[in-house]
Amino acid sequence: MNITDRDITPKELQDIYDDFKKIEIRDGVPDSPQVRHQFIAEESGAVIGFASGLTNHALKIHK
C-alpha cells in the first residue's frame, strides 16, 4: 500500500461514491439525498479555518 499526498481526481472520487452506493443497495439502505455542511472560522474578518462534509440519512437541521 502506498499513501501519497495529492488531490483526488474527479474520476477517483466518483468511483468511491459509486462503491458506497453499491454497498448501500446491497445492504438495503434506503436512498437519501446528501446534505453538505460547511463551517468557517473567522478572526478580525479573515478566514482562519474551514470544515466541510457530507452527510447521508441525517436529520435536517433548521436554522
N, CA, C and O atoms as a Tinker XYZ file with bonds, in Angstrom:
   252  protein
     1  N      0.848000   -1.171000    0.000000    73     2
     2  CA     0.000000    0.000000    0.000000    64     1     3
     3  C      0.895000    1.235000    0.000000    63     2     4     5
     4  O      1.890000    1.306000    0.721000    81     3
     5  N      0.514000    2.205000   -0.828000    73     3     6
     6  CA     1.201000    3.491000   -0.845000    64     5     7
     7  C      0.228000    4.579000   -0.435000    63     6     8     9
     8  O     -0.911000    4.610000   -0.903000    81     7
     9  N      0.668000    5.460000    0.426000    73     7    10
    10  CA    -0.120000    6.627000    0.810000    64     9    11
    11  C      0.606000    7.841000    0.256000    63    10    12    13
    12  O      1.777000    8.073000    0.557000    81    11
    13  N     -0.109000    8.615000   -0.561000    73    11    14
    14  CA     0.509000    9.783000   -1.182000    64    13    15
    15  C     -0.277000   11.034000   -0.833000    63    14    16    17
    16  O     -1.469000   10.976000   -0.533000    81    15
    17  N      0.399000   12.143000   -0.876000    73    15    18
    18  CA    -0.216000   13.439000   -0.599000    64    17    19
    19  C     -0.482000   14.122000   -1.941000    63    18    20    21
    20  O      0.386000   14.790000   -2.503000    81    19
    21  N     -1.722000   13.933000   -2.441000    73    19    22
    22  CA    -2.105000   14.553000   -3.705000    64    21    23
    23  C     -3.611000   14.715000   -3.721000    63    22    24    25
    24  O     -4.324000   14.095000   -2.932000    81    23
    25  N     -4.088000   15.550000   -4.623000    73    23    26
    26  CA    -5.533000   15.719000   -4.774000    64    25    27
    27  C     -6.132000   14.479000   -5.430000    63    26    28    29
    28  O     -5.522000   13.877000   -6.313000    81    27
    29  N     -7.319000   14.109000   -4.995000    73    27    30
    30  CA    -8.029000   13.003000   -5.613000    64    29    31
    31  C     -8.614000   13.503000   -6.934000    63    30    32    33
    32  O     -9.072000   14.642000   -7.024000    81    31
    33  N     -8.597000   12.659000   -7.939000    73    31    34
    34  CA    -9.140000   13.071000   -9.238000    64    33    35
    35  C    -10.666000   12.958000   -9.206000    63    34    36    37
    36  O    -11.213000   12.200000   -8.404000    81    35
    37  N    -11.348000   13.700000  -10.062000    73    35    38
    38  CA   -12.811000   13.569000  -10.125000    64    37    39
    39  C    -13.247000   12.132000  -10.414000    63    38    40    41
    40  O    -14.248000   11.678000   -9.860000    81    39
    41  N    -12.520000   11.407000  -11.269000    73    39    42
    42  CA   -12.855000   10.010000  -11.575000    64    41    43
    43  C    -12.708000    9.134000  -10.340000    63    42    44    45
    44  O    -13.570000    8.300000  -10.062000    81    43
    45  N    -11.614000    9.319000   -9.591000    73    43    46
    46  CA   -11.415000    8.525000   -8.372000    64    45    47
    47  C    -12.519000    8.800000   -7.360000    63    46    48    49
    48  O    -13.014000    7.874000   -6.718000    81    47
    49  N    -12.906000   10.052000   -7.213000    73    47    50
    50  CA   -13.966000   10.410000   -6.277000    64    49    51
    51  C    -15.291000    9.790000   -6.706000    63    50    52    53
    52  O    -16.032000    9.273000   -5.870000    81    51
    53  N    -15.593000    9.836000   -7.991000    73    51    54
    54  CA   -16.827000    9.224000   -8.487000    64    53    55
    55  C    -16.821000    7.723000   -8.257000    63    54    56    57
    56  O    -17.848000    7.152000   -7.891000    81    55
    57  N    -15.677000    7.071000   -8.466000    73    55    58
    58  CA   -15.567000    5.632000   -8.212000    64    57    59
    59  C    -15.859000    5.308000   -6.743000    63    58    60    61
    60  O    -16.530000    4.319000   -6.445000    81    59
    61  N    -15.363000    6.128000   -5.844000    73    59    62
    62  CA   -15.613000    5.931000   -4.409000    64    61    63
    63  C    -17.101000    6.075000   -4.111000    63    62    64    65
    64  O    -17.681000    5.247000   -3.408000    81    63
    65  N    -17.726000    7.140000   -4.654000    73    63    66
    66  CA   -19.174000    7.332000   -4.445000    64    65    67
    67  C    -19.963000    6.154000   -5.015000    63    66    68    69
    68  O    -20.925000    5.694000   -4.400000    81    67
    69  N    -19.556000    5.664000   -6.193000    73    67    70
    70  CA   -20.244000    4.525000   -6.794000    64    69    71
    71  C    -20.136000    3.284000   -5.910000    63    70    72    73
    72  O    -21.108000    2.543000   -5.760000    81    71
    73  N    -18.968000    3.055000   -5.328000    73    71    74
    74  CA   -18.800000    1.915000   -4.421000    64    73    75
    75  C    -19.687000    2.048000   -3.188000    63    74    76    77
    76  O    -20.302000    1.071000   -2.760000    81    75
    77  N    -19.760000    3.261000   -2.607000    73    75    78
    78  CA   -20.636000    3.463000   -1.454000    64    77    79
    79  C    -22.088000    3.152000   -1.831000    63    78    80    81
    80  O    -22.807000    2.513000   -1.063000    81    79
    81  N    -22.516000    3.604000   -3.016000    73    79    82
    82  CA   -23.891000    3.369000   -3.456000    64    81    83
    83  C    -24.155000    1.872000   -3.613000    63    82    84    85
    84  O    -25.224000    1.398000   -3.228000    81    83
    85  N    -23.199000    1.113000   -4.172000    73    83    86
    86  CA   -23.354000   -0.334000   -4.316000    64    85    87
    87  C    -23.510000   -1.009000   -2.953000    63    86    88    89
    88  O    -24.331000   -1.912000   -2.793000    81    87
    89  N    -22.721000   -0.570000   -1.980000    73    87    90
    90  CA   -22.805000   -1.146000   -0.630000    64    89    91
    91  C    -24.156000   -0.830000   -0.008000    63    90    92    93
    92  O    -24.765000   -1.697000    0.619000    81    91
    93  N    -24.639000    0.415000   -0.174000    73    91    94
    94  CA   -25.945000    0.785000    0.376000    64    93    95
    95  C    -27.056000   -0.062000   -0.242000    63    94    96    97
    96  O    -27.946000   -0.534000    0.466000    81    95
    97  N    -27.005000   -0.252000   -1.555000    73    95    98
    98  CA   -28.020000   -1.063000   -2.224000    64    97    99
    99  C    -27.947000   -2.506000   -1.724000    63    98   100   101
   100  O    -28.976000   -3.113000   -1.427000    81    99
   101  N    -26.743000   -3.050000   -1.632000    73    99   102
   102  CA   -26.558000   -4.424000   -1.153000    64   101   103
   103  C    -27.113000   -4.604000    0.256000    63   102   104   105
   104  O    -27.709000   -5.632000    0.575000    81   103
   105  N    -26.907000   -3.575000    1.102000    73   103   106
   106  CA   -27.328000   -3.663000    2.494000    64   105   107
   107  C    -28.765000   -3.203000    2.726000    63   106   108   109
   108  O    -29.242000   -3.210000    3.861000    81   107
   109  N    -29.461000   -2.802000    1.653000    73   107   110
   110  CA   -30.858000   -2.394000    1.784000    64   109   111
   111  C    -31.054000   -1.031000    2.410000    63   110   112   113
   112  O    -32.110000   -0.761000    2.983000    81   111
   113  N    -30.054000   -0.161000    2.310000    73   111   114
   114  CA   -30.170000    1.190000    2.866000    64   113   115
   115  C    -31.016000    2.027000    1.911000    63   114   116   117
   116  O    -30.708000    2.090000    0.721000    81   115
   117  N    -32.081000    2.674000    2.405000    73   115   118
   118  CA   -32.916000    3.463000    1.505000    64   117   119
   119  C    -32.147000    4.656000    0.927000    63   118   120   121
   120  O    -31.253000    5.208000    1.568000    81   119
   121  N    -32.511000    5.034000   -0.284000    73   119   122
   122  CA   -31.867000    6.162000   -0.945000    64   121   123
   123  C    -32.168000    7.444000   -0.176000    63   122   124   125
   124  O    -33.282000    7.632000    0.314000    81   123
   125  N    -31.193000    8.309000   -0.074000    73   123   126
   126  CA   -31.347000    9.567000    0.649000    64   125   127
   127  C    -30.420000   10.604000    0.036000    63   126   128   129
   128  O    -29.287000   10.288000   -0.328000    81   127
   129  N    -30.893000   11.840000   -0.081000    73   127   130
   130  CA   -30.012000   12.870000   -0.631000    64   129   131
   131  C    -28.883000   13.213000    0.337000    63   130   132   133
   132  O    -29.011000   13.057000    1.551000    81   131
   133  N    -27.793000   13.676000   -0.224000    73   131   134
   134  CA   -26.682000   14.131000    0.603000    64   133   135
   135  C    -26.939000   15.576000    1.014000    63   134   136   137
   136  O    -27.537000   16.357000    0.274000    81   135
   137  N    -26.475000   15.905000    2.207000    73   135   138
   138  CA   -26.566000   17.282000    2.705000    64   137   139
   139  C    -25.143000   17.738000    3.014000    63   138   140   141
   140  O    -24.413000   17.062000    3.738000    81   139
   141  N    -24.756000   18.880000    2.469000    73   139   142
   142  CA   -23.425000   19.427000    2.739000    64   141   143
   143  C    -23.512000   20.380000    3.926000    63   142   144   145
   144  O    -24.411000   21.218000    4.005000    81   143
   145  N    -22.563000   20.235000    4.844000    73   143   146
   146  CA   -22.439000   21.129000    5.994000    64   145   147
   147  C    -21.098000   21.837000    5.866000    63   146   148   149
   148  O    -20.078000   21.202000    5.600000    81   147
   149  N    -21.102000   23.152000    6.056000    73   147   150
   150  CA   -19.869000   23.928000    5.922000    64   149   151
   151  C    -19.770000   24.914000    7.081000    63   150   152   153
   152  O    -20.759000   25.520000    7.493000    81   151
   153  N    -18.582000   25.053000    7.581000    73   151   154
   154  CA   -18.324000   25.975000    8.681000    64   153   155
   155  C    -17.017000   26.698000    8.412000    63   154   156   157
   156  O    -16.071000   26.103000    7.896000    81   155
   157  N    -16.959000   27.961000    8.756000    73   155   158
   158  CA   -15.699000   28.691000    8.671000    64   157   159
   159  C    -15.394000   29.322000   10.020000    63   158   160   161
   160  O    -16.297000   29.676000   10.779000    81   159
   161  N    -14.132000   29.452000   10.297000    73   159   162
   162  CA   -13.677000   30.160000   11.494000    64   161   163
   163  C    -13.060000   31.472000   11.020000    63   162   164   165
   164  O    -12.214000   31.492000   10.127000    81   163
   165  N    -13.500000   32.563000   11.634000    73   163   166
   166  CA   -13.007000   33.875000   11.244000    64   165   167
   167  C    -12.433000   34.608000   12.447000    63   166   168   169
   168  O    -12.885000   34.437000   13.579000    81   167
   169  N    -11.446000   35.413000   12.177000    73   167   170
   170  CA   -10.871000   36.271000   13.207000    64   169   171
   171  C    -10.506000   37.591000   12.554000    63   170   172   173
   172  O     -9.755000   37.627000   11.579000    81   171
   173  N    -11.036000   38.663000   13.091000    73   171   174
   174  CA   -10.781000   40.015000   12.563000    64   173   175
   175  C    -11.091000   40.106000   11.070000    63   174   176   177
   176  O    -10.374000   40.768000   10.319000    81   175
   177  N    -12.167000   39.435000   10.645000    73   175   178
   178  CA   -12.586000   39.495000    9.257000    64   177   179
   179  C    -11.848000   38.573000    8.314000    63   178   180   181
   180  O    -12.150000   38.546000    7.121000    81   179
   181  N    -10.886000   37.815000    8.816000    73   179   182
   182  CA   -10.120000   36.899000    7.970000    64   181   183
   183  C    -10.516000   35.453000    8.272000    63   182   184   185
   184  O    -10.707000   35.090000    9.433000    81   183
   185  N    -10.635000   34.643000    7.246000    73   183   186
   186  CA   -10.922000   33.224000    7.422000    64   185   187
   187  C     -9.645000   32.538000    7.895000    63   186   188   189
   188  O     -8.603000   32.612000    7.243000    81   187
   189  N     -9.748000   31.867000    9.048000    73   187   190
   190  CA    -8.570000   31.184000    9.598000    64   189   191
   191  C     -8.744000   29.667000    9.643000    63   190   192   193
   192  O     -7.820000   28.941000   10.007000    81   191
   193  N     -9.943000   29.192000    9.268000    73   191   194
   194  CA   -10.173000   27.754000    9.240000    64   193   195
   195  C    -11.450000   27.436000    8.500000    63   194   196   197
   196  O    -12.321000   28.293000    8.349000    81   195
   197  N    -11.562000   26.200000    8.037000    73   195   198
   198  CA   -12.710000   25.789000    7.251000    64   197   199
   199  C    -12.916000   24.295000    7.399000    63   198   200   201
   200  O    -11.955000   23.526000    7.412000    81   199
   201  N    -14.176000   23.883000    7.511000    73   199   202
   202  CA   -14.511000   22.453000    7.529000    64   201   203
   203  C    -15.744000   22.259000    6.661000    63   202   204   205
   204  O    -16.659000   23.082000    6.665000    81   203
   205  N    -15.756000   21.167000    5.923000    73   203   206
   206  CA   -16.881000   20.860000    5.054000    64   205   207
   207  C    -17.038000   19.350000    5.001000    63   206   208   209
   208  O    -16.050000   18.616000    4.988000    81   207
   209  N    -18.272000   18.893000    4.971000    73   207   210
   210  CA   -18.503000   17.462000    4.868000    64   209   211
   211  C    -19.915000   17.167000    4.401000    63   210   212   213
   212  O    -20.789000   18.032000    4.434000    81   211
   213  N    -20.123000   15.943000    3.968000    73   211   214
   214  CA   -21.424000   15.490000    3.503000    64   213   215
   215  C    -21.997000   14.479000    4.481000    63   214   216   217
   216  O    -21.274000   13.664000    5.055000    81   215
   217  N    -23.304000   14.548000    4.659000    73   215   218
   218  CA   -23.982000   13.532000    5.462000    64   217   219
   219  C    -25.054000   12.883000    4.605000    63   218   220   221
   220  O    -25.645000   13.522000    3.734000    81   219
   221  N    -25.289000   11.642000    4.856000    73   219   222
   222  CA   -26.384000   10.890000    4.238000    64   221   223
   223  C    -27.285000   10.403000    5.352000    63   222   224   225
   224  O    -26.808000   10.086000    6.442000    81   223
   225  N    -28.571000   10.337000    5.099000    73   223   226
   226  CA   -29.531000    9.784000    6.050000    64   225   227
   227  C    -29.500000   10.540000    7.370000    63   226   228   229
   228  O    -29.633000    9.943000    8.438000    81   227
   229  N    -29.325000   11.845000    7.295000    73   227   230
   230  CA   -29.244000   12.662000    8.511000    64   229   231
   231  C    -30.547000   13.445000    8.693000    63   230   232   233
   232  O    -31.263000   13.725000    7.731000    81   231
   233  N    -30.822000   13.776000    9.904000    73   231   234
   234  CA   -31.937000   14.664000   10.186000    64   233   235
   235  C    -31.612000   16.048000    9.669000    63   234   236   237
   236  O    -30.479000   16.510000    9.800000    81   235
   237  N    -32.577000   16.704000    9.092000    73   235   238
   238  CA   -32.353000   18.047000    8.571000    64   237   239
   239  C    -32.384000   19.033000    9.745000    63   238   240   241
   240  O    -33.310000   19.009000   10.557000    81   239
   241  N    -31.388000   19.880000    9.827000    73   239   242
   242  CA   -31.308000   20.885000   10.887000    64   241   243
   243  C    -31.867000   22.192000   10.339000    63   242   244   245
   244  O    -31.417000   22.683000    9.304000    81   243
   245  N    -32.825000   22.738000   11.022000    73   243   246
   246  CA   -33.419000   24.006000   10.596000    64   245   247
   247  C    -32.736000   25.140000   11.323000    63   246   248   249
   248  O    -32.589000   25.103000   12.545000    81   247
   249  N    -32.319000   26.143000   10.582000    73   247   250
   250  CA   -31.639000   27.291000   11.192000    64   249   251
   251  C    -32.601000   28.441000   11.373000    63   250   252
   252  O    -32.213000   29.497000   11.872000    81   251
